[in-house]
Every structure is written in structure tokens, then in C-alpha cells.
């Protein structure tokens, strides 16, 4: 004998019920079939709503009852041949009249007891099972309907009754043994107490009904037909790349269902587990899918974790006090107080010092729990041995489940490390002695991110997904997006990395897309985006709370740089092409470094000095390995190097600078380069990396530009340079007459930094530096006579974008 249970989504309407009938027809070819069904989808909630409205003297319950009646009548008309409809329609009408009579009584009495509520909701399953039985009888010629209340006997705990298995099993076996039918239809969820009053088995109780019948009849298997093709490694509404679980043990299934997996009702497992009856989770809408089998032993799915589940709307109760230490009985009194108020404890954790004990309960019961426990410990609170109960709301429990966790050390470390790197704060932890479950209490707003990063860590062997937000998609930013697009397949294949651009912005517009912005059409999409506000952009990035988030600043905007701290303290890595943050006050620079360390985020700014040249990375490697930097000499402006390499006194200085600007080597305002301020920022950053507490005002700038050139607009700047051409010719001639060339050099030595134009003779390491190249000379304890030299292109959109790209990849590995 097989037992099949169909849930509310499977019997929501005539179309779905036809699918059910087809499945039952196919299964009936193999032997006796017991079918258990839920109410039509949503009807249980409707009946509860009607009873509550009636108790509140709200006559709108009548309209809702009429709608429910019409839905059932229409279902009959859609399912049953016209010649066979009369008796079924009459039955539906009679049952609906009974519901209306009960609700009228509630309305008159203004009273709704738990017993009456059970009576009302039972009609949902009675109606659906009668209609579907008539459908099967019409299709297959025979189907015997039986009221489950005649067979399943419980106590009188209305709303969630406990089954008397001794009586129930005898009744079930007696009925099925005496019947000659081969197809049976029974309503799920409902039962009766020893007095014959209707009881229910709790929400989701139709699964339990089917398991009770399967265990009593020693069924070959139990099939739970629903709207998904089995149990998943995580909630498909939360995680995109979920995986099917082909096999799972009874214990694992109970753990997952207890912690929020909705595929199966938790008590369902117990009756069939004692008999070793396999439970199949199947999809009514894809019956060909294999589904998941729950059985005694299950082969692993390639990982020590079977699945991830969660429960929302949790409150954490914390009872603390020095008077608890070493005193027996506190835990007993706490749990007794909760049990007496029918408050279910979901999670328990206690400190080893016995100074505190925490329990997780449903948030809806938090106020009652607070009142009850404070009353229970009122004396201890009064004499200050125990603090008043502390209640934290808006929490959730996330759980890793797997039988093989106990034989794989490091699972909990991996779990909490993954959560920590993504800024998910853990409020409480619990692990059972069986090591089958590790649970953590976290903020509700972090649940989606937490489940996704854990699923990625434990199940997704294909790639790690990065959510990238880019501020500044002009020249460099545009090149960055092009490079990201070109390298997508390479990153996934060789680095197992998927960089999803989830947000972009320029000075006027911003655009977000949780699924990833199409990099083929990002310019058009951005033009249609919303008005840009850096405050709103940063807030949106934070509020999205996406896993593995990286923010890339490809602007030169001070206001953007001022926002880094907000991102870092939310564990969002920052990649800064913008030099302003690292060259601002030393206190802010230090704060950013400390926040990155504290919140497990990356703060990367390699492109601040030398574009994509490995200047800062190399300097850090020297220092970390114990070397000490004695002196730095560098040409750090690709713009100035280009200008002085190309200016020979023949073409005007202004024209050479304009050429540099057109080729993308300068800042938007070239005066930032020619004033030496940009070079000052770069040597400042290198000095700070060496450990110096130095500010911009501490750097000597031996500038070469006439003061007049630095006034007014950018157009005024170019005009003024033309006017002062003789000045620039003189600078060039003074150097050339000595056989030297001009270089704008940055220097750091003995804690002091300076920048300025210098004459470089042919034997100097800085002499052979062409085009827009940068060069950095590190003189250290290890590199004394011959410096460590880093040399290469130090300007240009492509190379700068590639440096940002490299930092993004580094951030993804933190």
C-alpha cells in the first residue's frame, strides 16, 4: 500500500486537481492507494479570518463565506461531468451552510473558542476531499471517502492536538483491513478527541495525517506531493543557485524542517521513521522529476552540509545575573515558566560561567514571555541577583544541517568566518551534541545575505559572486566596465569568480540592478537612471546588504571619499582610485585602515600611486617582511613626465599640456597635476605606508608654475600658460645647457617629503624615463647601493582601470 498526500497548492483549483487525478490514476496501477489532501489553497486562512471577523461583530465575514462557497461550487462544475454534479453540489452547499451557521453563532455570542475554531477550519479539508473523491470516482469508477476524524483520535488540546497512537493505529488498521476498496480518499489535518469533538493537528498537519496512516498500515512508502521537486539546499526564494537534495536522512530532514524548511511539516517524520518507511517529496506540476527521498541512511551530496535553513521573526530572551552562578534550578524555573504559557523554545544557549542563559522563541510571544519570566524571578530581580529579562526582537535563526558535520572539523569556523567577512553579526550560537546542526541568531535584515554567502561557501563550487558598485564611469570607469565585460568568462573559468556590476553612477545619474547591469547597454540604461546623490547611492549600497559587496570609487570627488568609513563599517570593501581619502588628514586615513581591519573588509588603493604599477603592494611586502625604507625617489606624475619629455621649447608648453589632456593623461583640471599637488598626494601616501604620521602641509612643494597661471578657469589656465611661454623656455634651456633634462621629482627621506622640478643628469636612474612612464626607487636596508626600481606606464585610462580591476579581484579574496 502507498500513501499519497497532496498539499494546498496541488489542489488550489480545478486545473491542479486534474493533475492530481492523473498522478493518482497512474499510481493506482501498482496496488492500493491512500490519498490524503489539504484544503483548497488559501481556504484555511479564509475560514480563520471569517471566524475572527464574526467574533469581532464584523458582518463582512458573510461576504467572504459566500466567496469561498462559490469557489468550491465552481471547482465542482469545472471537474465533475454535468450528469454527476448534482449530489456533489448539494453536499458542498450543505457543508457551507453549516459553516455559516457556526459563524452566525460566533457573531451572536461574540465569542470564539479554540474548539470552535477547530470545528470551522475542519470544513476546508472535508470540502476538498469530498470534491476530489467525486472527481476520482468519476475518472476511475471507484473511490472510497472516509472521514479522518473517525480514525485519528487525539487529546483535547485544540489547535495542535496530540495523537493517541494506541487507539488510532487500531482504528486505522481495522478500517482498512475490513474494506475491499483499492483507492481511499481522506481529509488531512483533522481528527477528533475521545469525546468526538473535532480537533486539528496543527498548521501543516495534512503531512502528519498521511504519515500517521502510512506508519499504521506499514506502507511501502509515503509520497508528499507539493509545488517543488524535492528538498533544496536552501530556500529557492532567497538563493538563486540552489541544488536539489536527492537523499536525506530522517534526522536531517527533521532538523531542516524544524528550522524553517517548508517542504515538510516537522512532526511528519516521527511516525514513518520508527517504521523505516521512505518519504518521497514530489512535484505535482513536474511528476517526472525524481524528487527527494527521506530514509534511514542517505549518501552525501559532495559536502558535509546537507542544507541551510532559517526561521524569521525570532526574539532572543536573555536572563542574566551574578546570582545565577553556581545556583541550581534557574534553568528549570525559566523553562517551566515558558512551558506553562505554551511558549515554545526554539534555541537554547548558556554561558559556561552560568552568568546568563539565552533562549530563542517566536517574536509574537516575546511580550508574554517578558511578563511571565519577570514575575517568576521577581524576588531575585528585586534583590538585584538577577537582571530583568532582556528581550531582543527582529532576529532570525540560521542553521547548517548535516549528519556528516561531526566527522568534519572546521565547519563552525568556516561558517562564522564567512559570516564575519560579510559583516553579519552573530548574537547567539547553539550546536547540539549530535553535531548535526549549528545554529546562529542574527539580525533579520542579514538573513538573505547570510544564507547566500553560506550557500556559496558550502555548495557552490563553480564560482564566488561579487556584487560590485562603481561610482564614476567616465573615462577610467568606462574602461573598467569594458575590461570586466571582456574578462567575465576568464574569471569564472580560472578564478571561479563572477563579478556582477550591481550599481553604477556618474555625476548626474545612478543605476542599480540586483541581477546585474547589462554591460552591453550600460550607458543607455544609466541615462535613464535616477538622479545621482552620493548620499543616496551609498545608502542604497548599504541597504541592499548584498553578499561579497565591493565599492569602487573611480572619481576624484572629495565627497565620495568622505563616505568610505560608512561602507567599511558595514563590511563593504572599498577600492579607491580616488586619492583624496588616503591623502586627507592622517586621522581619517588611520580610521579607514582600522575600520577595514575591524570589519574584515578590504581597503585597497594601489592606483593612488603609479596607476596599475605595483608600487604600494611592493612597499607593503618590503615592510611586512621586515625591511626598512630609508629613502624614496620617484617620478610619480605621468602627466608631468609626458609634458617634460615632449617639451623642447619648439611647440609651446600650453600645447604640450593640451596634448596630454586630450590623450587622457591629466586630471580633468590639469592644474592639479602641474601644481604638483597630485604628486604631493602620492608621496604622502607612500610616506604613510612607510609608517610616517605626515600631513599634506608637511610636504615641501618647489613648484614651477607662475602664480597667474593657477587662477581662473581651465581655459584661463591655458591662455595664461601661452602668455608665460618665455618662463617655460627658460626652465628648459637652463637644464639643456648643462646636458640635463627636467623631471618633477618626489622625495621621501628621514621622515620628510618634498616635490619639485629638478635637473636630472644622464647618469641618474631617473634620466631614462620616457613618455608618460612613472618610476619609483626604494632605498632600503636590503637595497642599499642599488635601489629596488619599479618602472612603467603611470597614467592612462586603460592602465588605471586595470589597476582598479586588480584591486577588485584582491578585495574578492578577503
ABEGO torsion letter per residue (X at the ends): XBBBBBBAAAAABAAAAAAAAAAAAAAAAAEBBBBBBBBBBGAAAAAAAAAAAAAAGBAAAAAAAAAAAAAAAAAAAAABBAAAAAAAAAAAAAAAAAAAAAAAAAAAAGBBBAAAAAAAAAAAAAAAAAAAAAAAAAAAGBBBBBBAAAABBBBABBGBBBBBAAAAAAAAAAAAAABABABBBBBBGBBBBAAGBBBBAEBGAAAAAAAAAAAAAGBABBBBBBABAEBBABBAAABAABBBBABBBAAAAAAAAAAGBAABBAAAAAAAAAAGBBBBBBBAABAABAEBBBBABBBBAGBABABBBBBBGBBBBBBBEAAABGBBGAAAAAAAAAAAAGBBBABBBBBAAGABBBBBBBAAAAAAAAAAAAAAAAAAAAAGABBBBBBBBGBBBBBBBEAAAAABBGAAAAAAAAAAAAGBBBABBBBBAAGABBBBBBBAAAAAAAAAAAAAAAABAABBBBBBBBBGABAAAAAAAAAAAAAAAAAAAAAGBBBBBABBBBAABBBBBAAEBBAAAAAAAAAABBBBBAAAAAAAAAAAGBBGBBBBBABABAAAAAAAAAAAAAGBBBBBABAAAAABBAAAAAAAAAAAAAAGBBBBAAAABGEABBAAAAAAAAAAAGBBBABBBBBABAAAAAAAAABAGABBAAAAAAAAAAAGABBABAAAAAAGAAAAAAAAAAAAAAGBBBBAAABBBBBABBAAAABEBAAAAAAAAAAAAAAAAAAAAAAAAAGBBBBBBBBBBGGBBBBEBBBBBAABAAABBBEABBBBBBBBAABAABBBBBBEBABEAAAAAAAAAAAAAAAAAX
